[in-house]
Amino acid sequence: MQRAKNEFTNNKCSETEKLQATHNPLLHKKIKKMLPKKHINTQSIKDKHGNLLHDRQDILDRCAQYVEELYDDTRCSADKSTVMKDV
């Protein structure tokens, strides 16, 4: 098992060296594939004042607040009736 792993690694290294020697642009893609994937999972948003919210309930409350503000209709009822007449 160890022998196969070493052989695999040596093959990858020789491929990388060949790409580097020829200044091939695929070198960076090859190296990126060999490196472990980074899984950064941050679940945070900012509140109205720019403070980061990390708690799940705080985030849900902020989302609800944002949607309410987004669809808040501050026009008075007289303006609404004139808008409806124009349509």
N, CA, C and O atoms as CSV, one atom per row, in Angstrom:
chain,resi,resn,atom,element,x,y,z
A,1,MET,N,N,0.830,-1.194,0.000
A,1,MET,CA,C,0.000,0.000,0.000
A,1,MET,C,C,0.874,1.257,0.000
A,1,MET,O,O,0.644,2.184,-0.777
A,2,GLN,N,N,1.868,1.276,0.871
A,2,GLN,CA,C,2.767,2.417,0.966
A,2,GLN,C,C,3.546,2.600,-0.335
A,2,GLN,O,O,3.803,3.722,-0.771
A,3,ARG,N,N,3.908,1.493,-0.934
A,3,ARG,CA,C,4.664,1.541,-2.190
A,3,ARG,C,C,3.827,2.194,-3.303
A,3,ARG,O,O,4.340,3.007,-4.071
A,4,ALA,N,N,2.555,1.837,-3.384
A,4,ALA,CA,C,1.658,2.407,-4.393
A,4,ALA,C,C,1.452,3.903,-4.155
A,4,ALA,O,O,1.392,4.693,-5.097
A,5,LYS,N,N,1.345,4.272,-2.893
A,5,LYS,CA,C,1.159,5.676,-2.551
A,5,LYS,C,C,2.396,6.492,-2.942
A,5,LYS,O,O,2.274,7.579,-3.505
A,6,ASN,N,N,3.570,5.968,-2.645
A,6,ASN,CA,C,4.817,6.654,-3.008
A,6,ASN,C,C,4.953,6.771,-4.526
A,6,ASN,O,O,5.383,7.806,-5.036
A,7,GLU,N,N,4.589,5.716,-5.239
A,7,GLU,CA,C,4.673,5.731,-6.699
A,7,GLU,C,C,3.716,6.786,-7.278
A,7,GLU,O,O,4.074,7.531,-8.190
A,8,PHE,N,N,2.526,6.830,-6.743
A,8,PHE,CA,C,1.547,7.817,-7.177
A,8,PHE,C,C,2.070,9.239,-6.943
A,8,PHE,O,O,1.988,10.092,-7.827
A,9,THR,N,N,2.605,9.480,-5.754
A,9,THR,CA,C,3.136,10.800,-5.412
A,9,THR,C,C,4.313,11.159,-6.304
A,9,THR,O,O,4.422,12.298,-6.758
A,10,ASN,N,N,5.183,10.212,-6.556
A,10,ASN,CA,C,6.337,10.470,-7.419
A,10,ASN,C,C,5.891,10.807,-8.844
A,10,ASN,O,O,6.469,11.689,-9.479
A,11,ASN,N,N,4.881,10.120,-9.344
A,11,ASN,CA,C,4.359,10.419,-10.681
A,11,ASN,C,C,3.790,11.844,-10.746
A,11,ASN,O,O,4.024,12.574,-11.709
A,12,LYS,N,N,3.052,12.215,-9.721
A,12,LYS,CA,C,2.478,13.562,-9.671
A,12,LYS,C,C,3.584,14.620,-9.613
A,12,LYS,O,O,3.493,15.663,-10.259
A,13,CYS,N,N,4.620,14.336,-8.836
A,13,CYS,CA,C,5.734,15.286,-8.725
A,13,CYS,C,C,6.465,15.425,-10.058
A,13,CYS,O,O,6.827,16.533,-10.454
A,14,SER,N,N,6.683,14.320,-10.744
A,14,SER,CA,C,7.388,14.403,-12.030
A,14,SER,C,C,6.537,15.149,-13.069
A,14,SER,O,O,7.079,15.907,-13.873
A,15,GLU,N,N,5.219,14.944,-13.061
A,15,GLU,CA,C,4.335,15.694,-13.953
A,15,GLU,C,C,4.418,17.197,-13.668
A,15,GLU,O,O,4.469,18.019,-14.583
A,16,THR,N,N,4.431,17.527,-12.387
A,16,THR,CA,C,4.503,18.922,-11.974
A,16,THR,C,C,5.832,19.541,-12.396
A,16,THR,O,O,5.865,20.676,-12.873
A,17,GLU,N,N,6.909,18.812,-12.227
A,17,GLU,CA,C,8.232,19.311,-12.618
A,17,GLU,C,C,8.313,19.545,-14.125
A,17,GLU,O,O,8.903,20.530,-14.570
A,18,LYS,N,N,7.725,18.644,-14.911
A,18,LYS,CA,C,7.723,18.807,-16.367
A,18,LYS,C,C,6.927,20.056,-16.765
A,18,LYS,O,O,7.351,20.815,-17.636
A,19,LEU,N,N,5.777,20.263,-16.126
A,19,LEU,CA,C,4.971,21.447,-16.422
A,19,LEU,C,C,5.706,22.726,-16.037
A,19,LEU,O,O,5.620,23.739,-16.731
A,20,GLN,N,N,6.427,22.665,-14.929
A,20,GLN,CA,C,7.167,23.837,-14.484
A,20,GLN,C,C,8.326,24.135,-15.445
A,20,GLN,O,O,8.609,25.297,-15.739
A,21,ALA,N,N,8.973,23.114,-15.917
A,21,ALA,CA,C,10.113,23.305,-16.820
A,21,ALA,C,C,9.685,23.932,-18.144
A,21,ALA,O,O,10.443,24.688,-18.752
A,22,THR,N,N,8.475,23.619,-18.587
A,22,THR,CA,C,7.986,24.159,-19.862
A,22,THR,C,C,7.145,25.425,-19.670
A,22,THR,O,O,6.593,25.959,-20.631
A,23,HIS,N,N,7.051,25.904,-18.418
A,23,HIS,CA,C,6.252,27.089,-18.084
A,23,HIS,C,C,4.817,26.955,-18.582
A,23,HIS,O,O,4.239,27.896,-19.126
A,24,ASN,N,N,4.265,25.778,-18.386
A,24,ASN,CA,C,2.907,25.468,-18.821
A,24,ASN,C,C,1.902,26.098,-17.845
A,24,ASN,O,O,2.067,25.968,-16.632
A,25,PRO,N,N,0.871,26.772,-18.351
A,25,PRO,CA,C,-0.123,27.377,-17.452
A,25,PRO,C,C,-0.976,26.350,-16.700
A,25,PRO,O,O,-1.673,26.713,-15.753
A,26,LEU,N,N,-0.934,25.108,-17.093
A,26,LEU,CA,C,-1.698,24.068,-16.389
A,26,LEU,C,C,-1.056,23.689,-15.054
A,26,LEU,O,O,-1.648,22.956,-14.262
A,27,LEU,N,N,0.140,24.184,-14.812
A,27,LEU,CA,C,0.855,23.864,-13.575
A,27,LEU,C,C,0.032,24.221,-12.345
A,27,LEU,O,O,-0.076,23.425,-11.413
A,28,HIS,N,N,-0.539,25.399,-12.342
A,28,HIS,CA,C,-1.298,25.843,-11.162
A,28,HIS,C,C,-2.545,25.000,-10.948
A,28,HIS,O,O,-2.912,24.719,-9.807
A,29,LYS,N,N,-3.198,24.593,-12.025
A,29,LYS,CA,C,-4.382,23.731,-11.897
A,29,LYS,C,C,-3.989,22.373,-11.325
A,29,LYS,O,O,-4.695,21.815,-10.485
A,30,LYS,N,N,-2.866,21.852,-11.782
A,30,LYS,CA,C,-2.388,20.547,-11.315
A,30,LYS,C,C,-2.079,20.600,-9.818
A,30,LYS,O,O,-2.437,19.693,-9.067
A,31,ILE,N,N,-1.415,21.667,-9.402
A,31,ILE,CA,C,-1.066,21.813,-7.985
A,31,ILE,C,C,-2.336,21.975,-7.150
A,31,ILE,O,O,-2.447,21.406,-6.064
A,32,LYS,N,N,-3.278,22.741,-7.654
A,32,LYS,CA,C,-4.528,22.960,-6.927
A,32,LYS,C,C,-5.285,21.646,-6.719
A,32,LYS,O,O,-5.892,21.435,-5.669
A,33,LYS,N,N,-5.247,20.765,-7.724
A,33,LYS,CA,C,-5.921,19.471,-7.602
A,33,LYS,C,C,-5.263,18.592,-6.548
A,33,LYS,O,O,-5.939,17.815,-5.874
A,34,MET,N,N,-3.946,18.712,-6.406
A,34,MET,CA,C,-3.220,17.861,-5.458
A,34,MET,C,C,-3.422,18.298,-4.011
A,34,MET,O,O,-3.338,17.472,-3.102
A,35,LEU,N,N,-3.684,19.567,-3.788
A,35,LEU,CA,C,-3.841,20.074,-2.429
A,35,LEU,C,C,-5.213,19.719,-1.874
A,35,LEU,O,O,-6.176,19.584,-2.629
A,36,PRO,N,N,-5.302,19.566,-0.557
A,36,PRO,CA,C,-6.615,19.258,0.032
A,36,PRO,C,C,-7.559,20.440,-0.121
A,36,PRO,O,O,-7.139,21.597,-0.150
A,37,LYS,N,N,-8.825,20.124,-0.215
A,37,LYS,CA,C,-9.857,21.146,-0.371
A,37,LYS,C,C,-10.078,21.865,0.963
A,37,LYS,O,O,-10.074,21.251,2.030
A,38,LYS,N,N,-10.269,23.169,0.870
A,38,LYS,CA,C,-10.559,23.953,2.064
A,38,LYS,C,C,-12.062,24.145,2.144
A,38,LYS,O,O,-12.679,24.664,1.214
A,39,HIS,N,N,-12.642,23.733,3.240
A,39,HIS,CA,C,-14.078,23.887,3.436
A,39,HIS,C,C,-14.303,24.904,4.547
A,39,HIS,O,O,-14.293,24.574,5.733
A,40,ILE,N,N,-14.503,26.130,4.134
A,40,ILE,CA,C,-14.772,27.183,5.096
A,40,ILE,C,C,-16.272,27.441,5.061
A,40,ILE,O,O,-16.826,27.871,4.049
A,41,ASN,N,N,-16.900,27.171,6.168
A,41,ASN,CA,C,-18.340,27.322,6.240
A,41,ASN,C,C,-18.665,28.329,7.342
A,41,ASN,O,O,-18.793,27.967,8.511
A,42,THR,N,N,-18.792,29.556,6.965
A,42,THR,CA,C,-19.133,30.576,7.942
A,42,THR,C,C,-20.582,30.978,7.739
A,42,THR,O,O,-21.011,31.299,6.630
A,43,GLN,N,N,-21.289,30.954,8.787
A,43,GLN,CA,C,-22.696,31.313,8.769
A,43,GLN,C,C,-22.863,32.587,9.579
A,43,GLN,O,O,-23.265,32.537,10.742
A,44,SER,N,N,-22.557,33.727,8.973
A,44,SER,CA,C,-22.739,34.976,9.681
A,44,SER,C,C,-23.154,36.061,8.702
A,44,SER,O,O,-22.778,36.048,7.530
A,45,ILE,N,N,-23.931,36.990,9.210
A,45,ILE,CA,C,-24.354,38.152,8.428
A,45,ILE,C,C,-24.219,39.369,9.334
A,45,ILE,O,O,-23.986,39.245,10.537
A,46,LYS,N,N,-24.367,40.540,8.738
A,46,LYS,CA,C,-24.268,41.769,9.518
A,46,LYS,C,C,-25.659,42.309,9.828
A,46,LYS,O,O,-26.588,42.182,9.031
A,47,ASP,N,N,-25.776,42.918,11.011
A,47,ASP,CA,C,-27.039,43.561,11.357
A,47,ASP,C,C,-27.059,44.983,10.804
A,47,ASP,O,O,-26.152,45.371,10.067
A,48,LYS,N,N,-28.068,45.753,11.146
A,48,LYS,CA,C,-28.223,47.113,10.628
A,48,LYS,C,C,-27.023,48.006,10.961
A,48,LYS,O,O,-26.698,48.927,10.212
A,49,HIS,N,N,-26.384,47.726,12.070
A,49,HIS,CA,C,-25.294,48.570,12.552
A,49,HIS,C,C,-23.919,48.048,12.138
A,49,HIS,O,O,-22.899,48.615,12.530
A,50,GLY,N,N,-23.883,46.968,11.345
A,50,GLY,CA,C,-22.617,46.430,10.864
A,50,GLY,C,C,-21.981,45.400,11.773
A,50,GLY,O,O,-20.859,44.967,11.512
A,51,ASN,N,N,-22.662,44.993,12.834
A,51,ASN,CA,C,-22.130,43.975,13.738
A,51,ASN,C,C,-22.387,42.587,13.163
A,51,ASN,O,O,-23.456,42.332,12.608
A,52,LEU,N,N,-21.419,41.697,13.292
A,52,LEU,CA,C,-21.580,40.339,12.786
A,52,LEU,C,C,-22.480,39.525,13.705
A,52,LEU,O,O,-22.338,39.555,14.928
A,53,LEU,N,N,-23.400,38.804,13.096
A,53,LEU,CA,C,-24.288,37.904,13.839
A,53,LEU,C,C,-23.903,36.470,13.504
A,53,LEU,O,O,-23.832,36.100,12.332
A,54,HIS,N,N,-23.656,35.670,14.526
A,54,HIS,CA,C,-23.247,34.280,14.316
A,54,HIS,C,C,-24.320,33.290,14.769
A,54,HIS,O,O,-24.429,32.191,14.226
A,55,ASP,N,N,-25.098,33.683,15.754
A,55,ASP,CA,C,-26.119,32.799,16.305
A,55,ASP,C,C,-27.223,32.577,15.277
A,55,ASP,O,O,-27.670,33.516,14.619
A,56,ARG,N,N,-27.655,31.335,15.147
A,56,ARG,CA,C,-28.661,30.976,14.145
A,56,ARG,C,C,-29.949,31.779,14.314
A,56,ARG,O,O,-30.507,32.278,13.337
A,57,GLN,N,N,-30.411,31.900,15.538
A,57,GLN,CA,C,-31.667,32.627,15.783
A,57,GLN,C,C,-31.511,34.103,15.462
A,57,GLN,O,O,-32.429,34.713,14.913
A,58,ASP,N,N,-30.361,34.691,15.794
A,58,ASP,CA,C,-30.117,36.100,15.466
A,58,ASP,C,C,-30.123,36.315,13.954
A,58,ASP,O,O,-30.647,37.316,13.465
A,59,ILE,N,N,-29.540,35.375,13.220
A,59,ILE,CA,C,-29.503,35.469,11.762
A,59,ILE,C,C,-30.916,35.380,11.184
A,59,ILE,O,O,-31.279,36.149,10.295
A,60,LEU,N,N,-31.707,34.437,11.695
A,60,LEU,CA,C,-33.093,34.304,11.223
A,60,LEU,C,C,-33.913,35.560,11.535
A,60,LEU,O,O,-34.718,36.005,10.717
A,61,ASP,N,N,-33.699,36.120,12.722
A,61,ASP,CA,C,-34.413,37.347,13.096
A,61,ASP,C,C,-34.017,38.498,12.178
A,61,ASP,O,O,-34.868,39.285,11.765
A,62,ARG,N,N,-32.728,38.598,11.858
A,62,ARG,CA,C,-32.262,39.674,10.970
A,62,ARG,C,C,-32.822,39.504,9.561
A,62,ARG,O,O,-33.193,40.487,8.920
A,63,CYS,N,N,-32.885,38.275,9.077
A,63,CYS,CA,C,-33.457,38.023,7.752
A,63,CYS,C,C,-34.927,38.430,7.715
A,63,CYS,O,O,-35.379,39.049,6.751
A,64,ALA,N,N,-35.671,38.086,8.760
A,64,ALA,CA,C,-37.082,38.463,8.831
A,64,ALA,C,C,-37.218,39.980,8.878
A,64,ALA,O,O,-38.087,40.550,8.218
A,65,GLN,N,N,-36.365,40.630,9.652
A,65,GLN,CA,C,-36.388,42.088,9.754
A,65,GLN,C,C,-36.076,42.725,8.402
A,65,GLN,O,O,-36.711,43.705,8.014
A,66,TYR,N,N,-35.102,42.174,7.691
A,66,TYR,CA,C,-34.714,42.701,6.384
A,66,TYR,C,C,-35.868,42.606,5.383
A,66,TYR,O,O,-36.139,43.554,4.646
A,67,VAL,N,N,-36.542,41.460,5.364
A,67,VAL,CA,C,-37.654,41.273,4.430
A,67,VAL,C,C,-38.796,42.217,4.777
A,67,VAL,O,O,-39.429,42.780,3.884
A,68,GLU,N,N,-39.062,42.392,6.060
A,68,GLU,CA,C,-40.111,43.328,6.460
A,68,GLU,C,C,-39.775,44.742,5.999
A,68,GLU,O,O,-40.642,45.451,5.488
A,69,GLU,N,N,-38.530,45.153,6.176
A,69,GLU,CA,C,-38.112,46.493,5.746
A,69,GLU,C,C,-38.154,46.616,4.224
A,69,GLU,O,O,-38.482,47.674,3.687
A,70,LEU,N,N,-37.826,45.547,3.553
A,70,LEU,CA,C,-37.789,45.556,2.093
A,70,LEU,C,C,-39.184,45.784,1.512
A,70,LEU,O,O,-39.348,46.526,0.543
A,71,TYR,N,N,-40.170,45.150,2.101
A,71,TYR,CA,C,-41.533,45.236,1.584
A,71,TYR,C,C,-42.415,46.190,2.376
A,71,TYR,O,O,-43.632,46.203,2.191
A,72,ASP,N,N,-41.823,46.982,3.250
A,72,ASP,CA,C,-42.591,47.931,4.048
A,72,ASP,C,C,-43.129,49.033,3.141
A,72,ASP,O,O,-42.371,49.672,2.411
A,73,ASP,N,N,-44.432,49.249,3.191
A,73,ASP,CA,C,-45.080,50.261,2.366
A,73,ASP,C,C,-45.405,51.447,3.260
A,73,ASP,O,O,-46.329,51.386,4.071
A,74,THR,N,N,-44.645,52.523,3.110
A,74,THR,CA,C,-44.823,53.680,3.982
A,74,THR,C,C,-45.720,54.746,3.376
A,74,THR,O,O,-45.904,55.812,3.965
A,75,ARG,N,N,-46.275,54.471,2.214
A,75,ARG,CA,C,-47.181,55.442,1.595
A,75,ARG,C,C,-48.475,55.522,2.389
A,75,ARG,O,O,-48.916,54.527,2.964
A,76,CYS,N,N,-49.078,56.689,2.422
A,76,CYS,CA,C,-50.353,56.810,3.126
A,76,CYS,C,C,-51.464,56.218,2.257
A,76,CYS,O,O,-51.257,55.981,1.067
A,77,SER,N,N,-52.616,55.982,2.829
A,77,SER,CA,C,-53.697,55.324,2.104
A,77,SER,C,C,-54.221,56.183,0.948
A,77,SER,O,O,-54.710,55.635,-0.040
A,78,ALA,N,N,-54.132,57.516,1.044
A,78,ALA,CA,C,-54.591,58.386,-0.044
A,78,ALA,C,C,-53.703,58.187,-1.274
A,78,ALA,O,O,-54.200,58.178,-2.401
A,79,ASP,N,N,-52.403,58.030,-1.066
A,79,ASP,CA,C,-51.495,57.800,-2.186
A,79,ASP,C,C,-51.779,56.471,-2.850
A,79,ASP,O,O,-51.670,56.351,-4.070
A,80,LYS,N,N,-52.141,55.480,-2.072
A,80,LYS,CA,C,-52.438,54.153,-2.624
A,80,LYS,C,C,-53.631,54.213,-3.562
A,80,LYS,O,O,-53.634,53.572,-4.614
A,81,SER,N,N,-54.649,54.984,-3.183
A,81,SER,CA,C,-55.841,55.039,-4.019
A,81,SER,C,C,-55.556,55.751,-5.330
A,81,SER,O,O,-56.111,55.372,-6.361
A,82,THR,N,N,-54.711,56.770,-5.321
A,82,THR,CA,C,-54.382,57.461,-6.569
A,82,THR,C,C,-53.533,56.589,-7.470
A,82,THR,O,O,-53.645,56.664,-8.694
A,83,VAL,N,N,-52.699,55.777,-6.888
A,83,VAL,CA,C,-51.882,54.864,-7.677
A,83,VAL,C,C,-52.779,53.855,-8.353
A,83,VAL,O,O,-52.588,53.552,-9.531
A,84,MET,N,N,-53.747,53.331,-7.640
A,84,MET,CA,C,-54.669,52.345,-8.207
A,84,MET,C,C,-55.497,52.959,-9.325
A,84,MET,O,O,-55.802,52.272,-10.300
A,85,LYS,N,N,-55.875,54.246,-9.217
A,85,LYS,CA,C,-56.658,54.891,-10.262
A,85,LYS,C,C,-55.828,55.080,-11.527
A,85,LYS,O,O,-56.351,54.996,-12.638
A,86,ASP,N,N,-54.525,55.336,-11.354
A,86,ASP,CA,C,-53.641,55.531,-12.506
A,86,ASP,C,C,-53.441,54.256,-13.303
A,86,ASP,O,O,-53.182,54.307,-14.506
A,87,VAL,N,N,-53.557,53.137,-12.658
A,87,VAL,CA,C,-53.332,51.857,-13.346
A,87,VAL,C,C,-54.503,51.580,-14.190
A,87,VAL,O,O,-54.546,50.555,-14.869
